[in-house]
């Protein structure tokens, strides 16, 4: 049993941190203020090949797997870019898994390389206004027409849809009342965004302003049949393959945020002199930060366990959910404790802690709430009755 990073993973971490160092705290603060998409960062990461870290070499990826991707995303957040930097490139790293696993050879070669190279941006559209986490009840319909499908419906909280060229879309192709199981009748598509048929509206939100979240209004969007991934009606089963990697990556990003918050708070505690002594000499400062460090590093072990299991082809649903839960809770506590360590200056933008605290709420909420994760663990691990 070896908990150390492999040489490849250590190289990923060091190189990503080195590359992210070119983007200063002021860069991220300015983009947080302006709401402008971090195009320079995105282009640099794409050019260096990081977007394809988990994708097969046959489609232009590095083939290093989700564990290496978790190390990368952790380093991106830890560099000081936080969830803004991570969310800029998060989608391509995991969202293309359904195509790599279930797409035809033609689809893989046509769809994946343009995203990995940065020539095209993508978004991932599942969530809807009135269904939430009840994915099988989504209302967006894709009806058969000659040559493909005609799609109508609404989506919400779709990251980067306002700058995306292509969309990964889950829609119902068979009415739920005509299906033997509610998980049937959903189909997955990866298609070009037609702005004349898809209207986006940015959602004003608390943090991560430079990476927009959108409502989408889809009106008679035509999707050619060759843009459907896998068999018709199998979309829910296919999309499940991408959910565990998403949880792993969100957990890794929360770990990165926790680490940078602790590091900044500890530095401040060493330098801040009150009553003729550094405040870091006080156990009231030391103990909360030490506790946060222990919680963050322990959560990281579960995240990496889940990532390793996924790369081995093992069922990692429990571990991926537990890792995401533990990392989000530990990351939040770390950012909150860092703010309390800095006191009033923790509330000031120039010290960046307030930005971390706003952004760490994202992995705590998304892509699945902590309450639903606890429901899942209670059912699958403790064998308690399903509560939802």
Secondary structure, DSSP 8 states (H G I E B T S, - for coil): ---S--HHHHHHHHHHHHHHTTS-HHHHHHHHHH----HHHHHHHHHTTGGGTTS-GGGT----HHHHHHHHHHHHIIIIIHHHHHHHHHHHHHHTHHHHHHS-HHHHHHHHHHHHTTSS-EEEE---TTTTT-GGG---EEEEETTEEEEEEEEEEEETTTT-SEEEEEEESS-GGG-SSTTSSEEEEEEE--TTTEEEEE---SS-TTS-EEEEEEEEEEEEGGGEESSTTBHHHHHHHHHHHHHHHHHHHHHHHHHHHHHHHHHHHHH-EETTEEGGGSHHHHHHHHHHHHHHHHHHHHHHHHHHHHHTT---HHHHHHHHHHHHHHHHHHHHHHHHHHGGGGGSGGG-HHHHHHHHHHHHHSSS-HHHHHHHHHHHTS------
